[in-house]
Structure formats: structure tokens, C-alpha cells
Amino acid sequence: MFIQKFLYEEDFCINMNNHQASTFHPLGNFLNPALALLGQSLRNYQVGKN
């Protein structure tokens, strides 16, 4: 839950800085799904551990 909130706020910040969006957008498009998958797997691991 926390990681998804962080990703949303990070994406919002990138969209606010339109002059930087052209530089960071390809990197953001690659990193956001990777971080989302990482967060999901961490949550699943914690749930399975309990």
C-alpha cells in the first residue's frame, strides 16, 4: 500500500515538472512497473511469512 502511494506521488511530481518530463519519462516508464512488481512481491512475501 505504501509503495503504491509513493509511486503515485512520484509520478505526479514528474508530471508537474513538464520541462523535465521528456528526459525522465522513458526512465520512469521502465522503473514504475519494476518497482510496483517489487513492492507486490515484498507484500506477498510478508503475507506468506505470517
Secondary structure, 3 states (H helix, E strand, C coil): CHHHHHHHHHHHHHHHCHHHHHHHHHHHHHHHHHHHHHHHHHHHHHHHHC
